Amino acid sequence: MKEFKGKAIYNPGGKAREYSEWAVNFYNGCSARCEYCYNRKGRSAKVLGGDKPTLKKTLIDENTAYEIFKRELYDHGKEIQKTGLFFNFVSDPMLPETFLLNSMAMRLCVTNNIPVKILTKQTWWVDEFIREENHNGTIWNCTGTKDKFFIGFTLTGHDELEPGAARNQERIIAMHKLHNHGFKTWASIEPIIDFVSARDMIIRTLGYCDLLKVGLQSGKKYDVVEAQSFVEWLDELQTPKIYLKESLQKLTRYTTEDLDEFFVYPDYLW
């Protein structure tokens, strides 16, 4: 497939490709202010890592951004439909500052039979989302499309590193609510700050999480034996589906082929 790099929609490269073959970014920056965030470090930090989300300059304004998104979605909808569209890599789609444009884009996707993959650290929107989906509300207005949403929360177990995000326990409660109302849910156990916290987060989601994506923190040193023991523990869970990111596979030398049927590949779609 020839890679597409639009103004809103694009094919991610590198490590991001392990999350999705298609993604959309409207904003740069995120008010969660996570200390470990890759976008807040290095050469791109001034553009991607601001603590206040700003609309990408090439999108001009929110109305123009939506029209650009709509055109790109219609042009590539058949391909995107196969794997879904990921919201977002360089911001959080459910921040109060980014929610309206992202929710409009999500609504357009699901009403056109295109799966939506959300990753967030915010929970303020969840109760209203459930109410509106169940009662044909005005913000989402996409009743009957639960099967098109795959809603994920990043879980590290370290609230002190994520000062602008909902607490990890609040995210887990939100996941329970969504799962109990029939939505597919997933968790990004990445970055692993430490394996004890990662295990705790996973245990708390069991029964309410359909997929785990588990990965290491870029540049952080880990004990190989401890990492291998962690993967072996995952192998014993037997549920839910699990994707080991390449960072963890390389460190432990465990691959998807080595593990049981509950371990999946990056293109797994619920």
C-alpha positions in Angstrom: 0.0 0.0 0.0 1.3 3.4 -0.9 1.6 5.6 2.2 -0.8 8.5 2.4 0.1 11.7 4.2 -2.8 14.0 4.2 -3.4 17.2 6.2 -5.6 15.4 8.7 -5.5 11.6 7.9 -2.3 9.7 7.3 -0.5 6.4 7.5 1.7 6.4 10.6 5.2 5.1 10.5 7.6 3.5 13.0 6.3 2.6 16.4 3.0 4.3 15.9 2.2 1.8 13.1 1.9 -0.8 15.8 -1.3 1.0 17.0 -3.0 1.6 13.7 -2.4 1.7 9.9 -4.5 4.8 9.7 -4.7 7.8 12.0 -5.9 11.4 12.2 -4.3 14.3 14.1 -6.1 17.7 14.2 -4.1 19.2 17.1 -0.5 19.4 18.4 0.1 19.4 22.1 -1.7 18.0 25.1 -2.7 19.4 28.5 -2.1 16.1 30.3 1.6 17.1 30.6 2.8 13.5 31.1 6.5 13.5 32.1 7.3 10.5 30.0 5.6 11.8 26.8 7.8 11.3 23.7 6.3 14.3 22.0 7.5 16.6 24.8 11.1 15.7 24.3 13.7 16.1 21.6 13.7 18.3 18.5 9.9 18.1 17.8 8.9 19.1 21.4 8.2 22.8 20.5 5.8 21.7 17.7 4.2 18.5 19.0 4.7 18.7 22.8 3.1 21.9 24.0 1.0 21.8 27.1 -1.8 23.7 25.4 -3.4 21.9 22.3 -3.3 24.0 19.2 -4.9 23.3 15.9 -2.4 22.3 13.2 -1.6 25.4 11.1 -2.3 23.6 7.8 -5.9 23.0 8.9 -6.5 26.8 9.3 -9.6 26.6 11.6 -11.9 24.0 12.9 -14.5 24.3 10.1 -11.8 24.0 7.5 -10.2 21.1 9.4 -13.5 19.2 9.3 -14.0 19.7 5.6 -10.5 18.6 4.9 -11.0 15.5 7.1 -14.3 14.7 5.4 -12.7 14.9 1.9 -9.8 12.7 2.9 -12.0 10.2 4.7 -14.2 9.8 1.6 -11.2 9.5 -0.7 -9.7 6.7 1.4 -12.7 5.3 3.3 -12.6 1.8 1.8 -9.0 1.2 2.9 -9.6 2.8 6.3 -12.7 0.7 6.9 -10.5 -2.5 6.9 -8.5 -1.5 10.0 -10.2 1.5 11.5 -9.1 5.1 12.2 -7.0 6.0 15.2 -7.6 9.1 17.3 -4.8 10.6 18.0 -1.1 10.3 18.3 0.1 13.8 19.1 -2.8 14.9 21.4 -5.7 13.5 23.3 -9.0 13.4 21.3 -11.1 13.7 24.5 -9.6 16.8 26.0 -12.2 19.6 26.5 -10.2 21.7 24.0 -10.1 18.9 21.3 -13.3 17.1 21.9 -15.8 18.8 19.6 -13.8 18.5 16.4 -12.7 15.0 17.2 -16.2 13.9 18.1 -17.6 15.3 14.9 -15.0 13.3 13.0 -15.8 10.1 14.9 -19.5 10.5 14.2 -18.8 10.9 10.5 -16.7 7.7 10.6 -19.2 5.5 12.4 -22.1 6.6 10.3 -20.1 5.6 7.3 -19.3 2.2 8.7 -15.7 3.1 9.6 -14.4 1.8 12.9 -13.0 4.4 15.4 -10.1 3.6 17.7 -9.8 6.1 20.6 -6.9 6.4 23.0 -7.3 8.8 25.9 -6.4 9.6 29.5 -9.6 11.6 30.1 -12.9 10.5 31.6 -15.1 13.6 32.0 -16.9 12.7 28.7 -17.8 9.1 29.4 -21.2 9.4 31.3 -22.6 11.8 28.7 -21.3 9.7 25.9 -23.1 6.6 27.2 -26.3 8.6 27.8 -26.3 10.1 24.3 -25.5 6.8 22.6 -28.4 5.2 24.3 -30.9 8.0 23.7 -29.9 9.4 20.3 -28.3 12.6 21.7 -27.2 15.6 19.8 -23.4 15.6 20.2 -22.7 12.1 18.9 -26.0 11.3 17.3 -24.8 7.8 16.3 -27.1 5.5 18.2 -26.8 1.8 17.3 -23.1 2.1 16.3 -21.5 0.7 19.5 -19.8 -2.0 17.4 -17.8 0.7 15.6 -16.2 2.2 18.7 -13.0 0.7 20.2 -12.3 2.8 23.3 -8.9 2.7 24.9 -7.3 4.2 28.0 -3.6 4.6 28.7 -2.8 3.0 32.1 0.6 3.4 33.8 -0.4 3.3 37.4 1.5 6.5 38.0 -0.8 9.5 38.5 2.1 11.7 39.6 3.6 11.5 36.1 0.3 12.6 34.4 -0.8 15.7 36.3 -3.3 16.9 33.7 -5.0 13.5 33.2 -7.7 11.7 35.0 -6.4 9.4 37.7 -5.6 5.9 36.6 -8.4 4.5 38.8 -10.9 6.9 37.2 -9.9 5.6 33.8 -10.4 2.0 34.9 -13.9 2.9 36.3 -14.7 4.5 33.0 -13.6 1.4 31.1 -15.9 -0.7 33.3 -18.8 1.6 32.5 -18.2 1.5 28.8 -17.7 -2.2 28.7 -20.9 -2.8 30.8 -22.8 -0.7 28.2 -21.7 -2.9 25.3 -18.6 -1.0 24.0 -15.4 -2.7 23.1 -12.6 -1.5 25.3 -8.8 -1.7 25.3 -5.9 -0.6 27.4 -2.5 0.8 26.4 -0.1 -0.4 29.0 2.6 1.8 27.7 4.9 3.1 28.7 5.6 0.5 31.4 7.1 2.6 34.2 7.6 -0.5 36.3 6.3 -4.1 36.0 4.6 -4.1 39.4 2.4 -1.2 38.4 1.8 -2.7 34.9 0.6 -5.9 36.5 -1.7 -4.0 38.9 -3.3 -2.1 36.0 -3.9 -5.2 34.0 -5.4 -7.1 36.9 -7.8 -4.2 37.6 -9.1 -4.3 34.0 -9.7 -8.1 33.7 -13.2 -8.8 32.6 -13.7 -5.3 31.3 -11.0 -5.0 28.7 -11.0 -6.7 25.3 -7.4 -6.0 24.2 -4.1 -5.0 25.9 -1.3 -3.3 24.0 1.9 -3.5 26.1 5.1 -1.7 25.5 8.2 -0.2 27.1 9.3 3.4 27.6 11.7 4.6 24.9 15.2 5.0 26.3 14.5 3.4 29.6 16.6 0.5 30.9 14.8 -2.6 32.0 15.9 -5.8 33.7 15.6 -8.6 31.0 14.7 -11.4 33.5 12.0 -9.2 35.1 10.6 -8.4 31.7 10.6 -12.1 30.6 8.8 -13.0 33.8 6.2 -10.4 33.1 5.6 -11.8 29.6 5.3 -15.3 31.0 2.8 -14.0 33.5 0.8 -12.4 30.7 0.9 -15.8 28.9 -0.8 -17.4 31.8 -3.7 -15.0 31.9 -5.5 -16.5 28.9 -7.6 -13.4 28.5 -7.9 -10.8 27.1 -6.3 -10.5 23.7 -2.7 -9.1 24.0 -0.4 -7.4 21.6 3.3 -7.2 22.7 4.8 -4.2 21.1 8.1 -4.7 19.3 10.1 -3.0 22.1 9.0 -5.8 24.5 9.4 -8.5 22.0 13.0 -7.5 21.3 14.0 -7.2 25.0 12.5 -10.5 26.1 13.0 -12.4 22.8 9.4 -13.6 23.0 7.4 -13.1 19.8 3.7 -13.6 19.1 4.6 -16.9 17.4 6.1 -18.1 20.7 3.0 -17.5 22.8 -0.5 -18.8 22.8 -3.5 -17.9 20.8 -4.5 -15.0 23.0 -1.5 -13.0 21.6 -2.3 -11.1 18.5 -0.6 -9.1 15.7 -0.7 -5.3 15.4 -3.4 -5.3 12.7 -5.9 -7.1 15.1 -9.3 -5.5 14.9 -11.8 -6.6 17.6 
